[in-house]
Amino acid sequence: MRPVSRRQLGTAARGNVIPQAHPTGYPLYRLEWQALGSLQRRLRNCLVGIRAEPYDYGAPEMVDLELYLMWRARGMTMEAPAVRP
């Protein structure tokens, strides 16, 4: 097994690059879902993907996470509605 440098940690999961999580494209049409989806739906999908227990829709923890991500993206150009694979 090849050693991983500190710089590489957290940059990929299962060969996919982990994005910066800027929520500028929500609601978005996700090809995987064949429908529009909210940021909370995507966050729940991510939690399930890493085998964590997803929070309920509207749970205080989910709302706090959504607010934090929106705060980080303040001033960025909105891209909604977006299309993702």
Legacy VTK file of the C-alpha trace (Angstrom):
# vtk DataFile Version 3.0
C-alpha trace
ASCII
DATASET POLYDATA
POINTS 85 float
0.000 0.000 0.000
1.350 3.406 -1.016
1.634 6.013 1.774
-0.630 9.051 1.476
0.769 12.529 2.044
-1.026 14.990 4.318
-1.785 17.177 1.311
-3.777 14.355 -0.308
-5.908 13.575 2.744
-9.513 14.645 2.326
-9.216 15.451 -1.373
-10.829 12.285 -2.772
-13.260 9.572 -1.752
-13.519 6.381 -3.805
-11.607 8.084 -6.615
-13.942 11.098 -6.741
-12.680 14.576 -5.920
-14.452 16.040 -2.897
-15.743 19.523 -3.866
-15.568 22.632 -1.685
-19.299 22.244 -0.910
-20.387 25.683 -2.094
-24.198 25.503 -2.304
-24.544 27.948 -5.187
-26.461 25.608 -7.509
-29.488 24.589 -5.422
-32.103 23.544 -6.170
-30.421 21.334 -8.727
-31.472 18.688 -11.185
-29.502 15.569 -10.376
-29.330 13.002 -13.163
-29.008 10.248 -10.550
-32.360 11.295 -9.035
-34.066 12.227 -12.315
-35.611 15.149 -10.419
-34.898 18.459 -8.713
-33.363 18.180 -5.284
-32.647 20.464 -2.359
-29.376 21.041 -0.543
-30.715 19.037 2.403
-31.469 16.113 0.101
-27.897 16.227 -1.234
-26.428 16.438 2.265
-28.479 13.422 3.360
-27.302 11.584 0.244
-23.679 12.364 1.169
-24.185 11.105 4.716
-25.689 7.860 3.434
-22.771 7.567 0.995
-20.275 7.545 3.849
-22.512 5.193 5.857
-23.349 7.777 8.506
-26.783 8.126 10.052
-28.507 10.921 8.086
-30.331 13.671 9.950
-34.042 14.100 9.310
-35.146 16.839 6.927
-35.483 20.043 8.918
-33.460 18.716 11.884
-31.607 21.516 13.712
-28.245 19.955 12.796
-29.199 19.876 9.108
-30.438 23.479 9.165
-27.225 24.594 10.931
-25.069 22.812 8.341
-27.067 24.320 5.476
-26.755 27.804 7.020
-22.996 27.387 7.492
-22.510 26.315 3.870
-24.619 29.243 2.660
-22.585 31.619 4.847
-19.333 30.284 3.305
-20.735 30.936 -0.176
-21.794 34.526 0.516
-20.847 36.816 -2.335
-20.489 33.959 -4.832
-22.496 33.896 -8.050
-25.644 31.782 -7.850
-25.837 29.039 -10.497
-29.322 27.727 -9.742
-30.894 25.710 -11.061
-27.871 23.539 -11.813
-27.489 20.077 -13.345
-25.200 17.458 -11.824
-24.552 13.775 -12.574
LINES 1 86
85 0 1 2 3 4 5 6 7 8 9 10 11 12 13 14 15 16 17 18 19 20 21 22 23 24 25 26 27 28 29 30 31 32 33 34 35 36 37 38 39 40 41 42 43 44 45 46 47 48 49 50 51 52 53 54 55 56 57 58 59 60 61 62 63 64 65 66 67 68 69 70 71 72 73 74 75 76 77 78 79 80 81 82 83 84
